[in-house]
Amino acid sequence: MFRKEEEQPQYDLGLKQPKTNALRQYRQKIMLKLRFLETKGYLRSPYPWFFIFLSIALIAVQVYWIYYALPEMPSQVPIYLNQRDLAERLAPKMHIYIFPIFSGIIFVASFIVTSKFYYLIKILSNYTFVIAILSITMLTLGLFQIIAYYNV
């Protein structure tokens, strides 16, 4: 039925393989391993880097302020300022960690969304960057307002 073609044996003629062939093989292996970076090629644009560095810097500032201000703050802090009743506005001072947690969630979510859709809808991805940076900035300013209220 089906015949398997017989392979011709390769003869060793004693020729040495040039070093450039070995270098090409290593280069191909490295390029295959790094190919995933081309799918994330949006990192070549300056906008994602600006977003990444600014977001991480703002989150680091939030964590820094909390680390140094938390021991001197009272046990109840007005975090939920949209509530009418004063008792509902106050929360334990450990709830102040909500600010960097929300900032981190916004950062990760917007990074994932923009990395998936950057080449399809570039302008929408840039708007997502701007909205995420504005959100993280507003959370940082809100945290600063709470900490500055106690003159810490």
C-alpha positions in Angstrom: 0.0 0.0 0.0 2.1 2.8 1.3 5.7 2.6 0.9 8.0 4.3 3.2 10.7 6.1 1.4 14.1 5.0 2.5 16.3 7.8 3.7 19.7 8.2 2.1 22.5 7.8 4.6 24.6 10.9 5.1 28.2 10.4 4.5 30.7 11.9 6.9 33.3 13.4 4.6 35.4 14.8 7.4 34.4 18.4 6.8 34.2 20.6 9.8 31.1 22.7 10.4 31.8 26.4 10.2 31.5 28.3 13.5 28.9 30.7 11.9 26.5 27.7 11.7 26.8 27.1 15.4 26.3 30.8 16.1 23.2 30.8 13.9 21.8 27.9 15.7 22.2 29.6 19.1 20.8 32.8 17.7 17.7 31.0 16.4 17.2 29.3 19.8 17.4 32.6 21.6 15.1 34.3 19.1 12.5 31.5 19.6 12.7 31.9 23.3 12.3 35.7 23.1 9.6 35.7 20.4 6.9 36.3 23.1 8.3 39.8 23.5 7.2 40.7 20.0 3.6 39.9 20.9 4.0 42.4 23.6 5.5 44.9 21.2 3.3 47.7 22.6 6.1 48.1 25.2 8.1 49.9 22.5 5.8 52.8 22.7 6.5 55.5 25.4 2.9 55.7 26.6 2.8 52.3 28.3 6.1 52.9 30.0 4.9 56.3 31.2 1.8 54.7 32.6 3.7 51.8 34.3 6.3 54.1 36.0 3.8 56.7 37.1 1.4 54.2 38.4 4.0 52.3 40.4 5.4 55.5 41.7 2.0 56.7 43.0 1.3 53.3 44.6 4.8 53.4 46.2 4.0 56.9 47.6 0.7 55.6 49.0 2.4 52.7 50.7 5.2 55.0 52.0 2.7 57.4 53.5 0.7 54.7 55.2 3.8 53.0 56.6 5.0 56.2 58.3 1.6 57.7 59.2 -0.3 54.7 60.5 1.3 54.5 64.0 0.4 58.1 64.7 -3.2 58.0 63.5 -6.2 57.5 65.8 -7.9 54.1 65.9 -10.9 55.5 63.9 -10.3 57.3 60.6 -12.9 59.0 58.3 -12.4 57.0 55.2 -16.0 56.6 53.8 -16.6 60.3 53.3 -19.7 59.8 51.1 -21.8 58.6 54.1 -24.1 61.0 55.9 -23.8 59.7 59.4 -20.6 60.4 61.2 -20.5 56.9 62.7 -20.7 55.4 59.2 -17.8 57.6 57.9 -15.4 56.3 60.6 -13.6 53.0 60.0 -10.6 51.3 61.7 -7.3 52.8 60.7 -6.4 49.5 59.0 -9.0 50.2 56.3 -6.6 52.8 55.0 -4.9 50.0 53.1 -7.9 50.2 50.7 -6.3 53.0 48.8 -3.1 51.1 47.6 -5.2 47.9 47.0 -7.7 49.7 44.7 -4.8 51.5 43.0 -3.1 48.2 42.4 -6.3 46.6 41.0 -6.8 49.6 38.7 -3.1 49.3 37.5 -3.3 45.5 36.9 -6.7 45.6 35.2 -5.8 48.5 32.9 -2.4 46.9 32.1 -4.1 43.7 31.0 -6.8 45.4 29.0 -4.3 47.6 27.2 -1.9 44.9 26.5 -4.6 42.8 24.8 -6.1 45.5 22.7 -3.3 48.0 22.1 -2.8 47.3 18.4 -6.5 46.9 17.6 -7.7 50.2 19.2 -4.7 52.2 20.0 -6.5 55.4 20.9 -8.8 53.6 23.3 -5.9 52.0 25.0 -4.3 55.4 25.4 -7.5 56.7 27.0 -7.5 53.7 29.3 -4.0 54.8 30.4 -5.1 58.3 31.1 -8.2 57.2 33.0 -6.2 54.7 35.1 -3.5 57.4 35.9 -6.2 59.9 36.9 -8.0 57.3 39.1 -4.7 56.4 40.9 -3.9 60.0 41.3 -7.3 60.8 42.8 -6.9 57.9 45.2 -3.4 59.2 46.2 -4.8 62.7 46.8 -7.6 61.3 48.9 -5.2 59.4 51.0 -3.0 62.5 51.4 -6.0 64.4 52.5 -6.8 61.9 55.2 -3.3 61.8 56.4 -2.8 65.5 56.3 -6.0 66.0 58.3 -4.2 64.5 61.3 -1.0 66.5 60.7 1.1 63.4 60.7 
